[in-house]
């Protein structure tokens, strides 16, 4: 598993996107009206940083030609690439070498990203995922959420080679936020940094549970907030 990977990469996750709901910790789904009211309230009125966690450096081309252009289209207030990459236009590069060659390196990089920006919200991304366009319009600094777990997808050829959108595991089924992508208020990380642990291969599951126990409100299935897995020649749904 890569430094930004999920604890349940092998778990097949099916989601009926036609019945999207905004869902908070406690797992009770909102009604259609409540979900629409939630989404309508999430209008951008504060700053958002995109923090791309770069692994060992083997995805530099993917970052340069896919992830960063997509992030630029969204209109983040700050874009950071933290890990092993290179400097360039339109983003800030913060070199952080891998210390353990394990998934725990992602925790260090996430903390560095949180320290390097002053934005109110952090959108963490693994270096093989990009955010959907226009998603910042859903965000607002209210008390209804601390963490938004993006819906996760990949695009693959379907019938007659037409693109088919395939839902992927994002942690929702197990009640956590997968390491592939996360939207979190920076104050949550300031109060309890990633390196507070626990340090484990399943860090995304265990730290989500810690954050929830500390009072963080997780919200799921917010229409318009998506991430896409674009790792070449992979089958992430398996």
ChimeraX attribute file (.defattr): number of C-alpha atoms within 10 A of each C-alpha:
attribute: neighborCount
match mode: 1-to-1
recipient: residues
	/A:1	11
	/A:2	19
	/A:3	23
	/A:4	29
	/A:5	21
	/A:6	25
	/A:7	24
	/A:8	18
	/A:9	17
	/A:10	11
	/A:11	15
	/A:12	12
	/A:13	18
	/A:14	12
	/A:15	16
	/A:16	7
	/A:17	11
	/A:18	7
	/A:19	9
	/A:20	18
	/A:21	23
	/A:22	23
	/A:23	21
	/A:24	19
	/A:25	16
	/A:26	10
	/A:27	14
	/A:28	10
	/A:29	17
	/A:30	16
	/A:31	13
	/A:32	13
	/A:33	10
	/A:34	13
	/A:35	19
	/A:36	15
	/A:37	13
	/A:38	16
	/A:39	20
	/A:40	13
	/A:41	16
	/A:42	18
	/A:43	14
	/A:44	14
	/A:45	12
	/A:46	13
	/A:47	17
	/A:48	25
	/A:49	24
	/A:50	28
	/A:51	30
	/A:52	30
	/A:53	30
	/A:54	31
	/A:55	26
	/A:56	15
	/A:57	14
	/A:58	12
	/A:59	16
	/A:60	18
	/A:61	11
	/A:62	16
	/A:63	23
	/A:64	14
	/A:65	10
	/A:66	16
	/A:67	22
	/A:68	22
	/A:69	13
	/A:70	17
	/A:71	24
	/A:72	17
	/A:73	12
	/A:74	16
	/A:75	16
	/A:76	17
	/A:77	15
	/A:78	19
	/A:79	23
	/A:80	22
	/A:81	26
	/A:82	27
	/A:83	26
	/A:84	19
	/A:85	23
	/A:86	14
	/A:87	11
	/A:88	10
	/A:89	7
	/A:90	13
	/A:91	16
	/A:92	16
	/A:93	19
	/A:94	19
	/A:95	16
	/A:96	19
	/A:97	18
	/A:98	19
	/A:99	10
	/A:100	8
	/A:101	13
	/A:102	14
	/A:103	24
	/A:104	23
	/A:105	22
	/A:106	28
	/A:107	23
	/A:108	20
	/A:109	28
	/A:110	24
	/A:111	18
	/A:112	19
	/A:113	24
	/A:114	24
	/A:115	14
	/A:116	14
	/A:117	19
	/A:118	15
	/A:119	19
	/A:120	15
	/A:121	25
	/A:122	27
	/A:123	21
	/A:124	24
	/A:125	25
	/A:126	25
	/A:127	32
	/A:128	25
	/A:129	26
	/A:130	24
	/A:131	27
	/A:132	19
	/A:133	17
	/A:134	13
	/A:135	20
	/A:136	21
	/A:137	17
	/A:138	18
	/A:139	22
	/A:140	19
	/A:141	17
	/A:142	9
	/A:143	7
	/A:144	14
	/A:145	18
	/A:146	21
	/A:147	25
	/A:148	24
	/A:149	25
	/A:150	29
	/A:151	26
	/A:152	27
	/A:153	21
	/A:154	20
	/A:155	14
	/A:156	13
	/A:157	10
	/A:158	10
	/A:159	7
	/A:160	6
	/A:161	8
	/A:162	10
	/A:163	12
	/A:164	13
	/A:165	14
	/A:166	17
	/A:167	20
	/A:168	22
	/A:169	25
	/A:170	27
	/A:171	26
	/A:172	20
	/A:173	13
	/A:174	11
	/A:175	19
	/A:176	23
	/A:177	29
	/A:178	26
	/A:179	27
	/A:180	30
	/A:181	31
	/A:182	21
	/A:183	24
	/A:184	22
	/A:185	20
	/A:186	23
	/A:187	15
	/A:188	17
	/A:189	18
	/A:190	12
	/A:191	9
	/A:192	15
	/A:193	18
	/A:194	24
	/A:195	17
	/A:196	12
	/A:197	15
	/A:198	16
	/A:199	17
	/A:200	14
	/A:201	16
	/A:202	17
	/A:203	23
	/A:204	27
	/A:205	21
	/A:206	18
	/A:207	20
	/A:208	20
	/A:209	16
	/A:210	16
	/A:211	19
	/A:212	17
	/A:213	10
	/A:214	12
	/A:215	12
	/A:216	18
	/A:217	19
	/A:218	26
	/A:219	26
	/A:220	26
	/A:221	23
	/A:222	21
	/A:223	19
	/A:224	17
	/A:225	23
	/A:226	20
	/A:227	26
	/A:228	23
	/A:229	22
	/A:230	20
	/A:231	14
	/A:232	9
	/A:233	6
	/A:234	10
	/A:235	11
	/A:236	18
	/A:237	16
	/A:238	10
